[in-house]
């Protein structure tokens, strides 16, 4: 099949492919880029994306290098038709904060043609991380701090096969397919890494299937509509031969008997037992549950079924902000707010440099066009940043001021850790099912062992 933009995005955006329109850090819009108008279920409508930063026809987003900044276009919809059009546009994004606009921060951008060319967006390739923050939520999802740790612990690597249940909103699915991806299947589909995903809710199952198809992942993710508690993990009666398992289910202990190597006692299944696990490898499993009661039950059943190295982990994710502290003349440092003679000398020198930088900046930007969106505030002198007024047309001059600046002018490098863990996501229960040894393998291994001779 065609390469997925998640796995092989190439260098540029392309038609009929998923791209992420970055409006601001917290406002990402998934879009299937289309040359002509047409709706793709669940995505921003084709043709034009209207945001408060302006209008962006898809044609201006297609065939652009990933990461490009795209300026808003003047879309001539006729001034009378304009208002209705904005209301009609399902993709209109009205709640974006920050970025994208050249107007003074804090000033509301009026809707309409007069501001249609004032802003910009960035066009980003889809990654599991940006998808997790922009995907349509159908359920609770697994977030990046958890899934990166889980995929590491269950040893998801290129070429491996993962069982996942339930699929939910597909957040974990996208991260796991990247982890096991080892190239597009050519002749032998089964030799490649694959995700076997199970979802019991019919609506979510259909949405997942459509998403997997739209994202070019059809050959790598097999979604099955299944109640795994009762019907297990085989696909078309065959074993997925999985080495990795991830369960995000309300009652994982009900699914565990189906993940045994041999038929567990009490299982109602007369047909010969087929295990969904790969027999000649150790299998690594993670079960994700928000409540400790679920963990207790899961661990109890794991013990009965022969799972080993059972361990529970909670990822307590804290954001660590690393930044340059702006050390101003009147700003207290860690040496206190009283400046020592050493500080005074340094401060005077700093003041001189700031002044000359400011002068240089004004000279550079004089006469430049007004109202350009691409104002890099890191290029602006301190005074302009603090009063919040963007330097008009600053982008017209490309001379990097920062390169000539002394590092201390950019402030001391510091970090601040969030004082508290704000959210509990889930408890992660990990377990291992050792490789299964047949009598023959046992004998062969024994024969090779020096003492066995
Ligand atoms: N891990 C997913 C993600 O990252 O987007 C979220 C999974 S969501 C919390 C749990 C899902 O399990 C729901 O979509 C639910 O319908 C599904 N589910 C519950 N019981 C199930 C069962 N017996 N068999 C299959 N899926 C089940």
Boltz pocket constraint, residues with backbone or C-beta under 6 A from the ligand:
constraints:
  - pocket:
      binder: B
      contacts: [[A, 139], [A, 140], [A, 141], [A, 142], [A, 165], [A, 166], [A, 167], [A, 168], [A, 169], [A, 170], [A, 171], [A, 172], [A, 173], [A, 198], [A, 199], [A, 200], [A, 201], [A, 204], [A, 226], [A, 227], [A, 228], [A, 229], [A, 230], [A, 248], [A, 249], [A, 250]]
      max_distance: 6.0
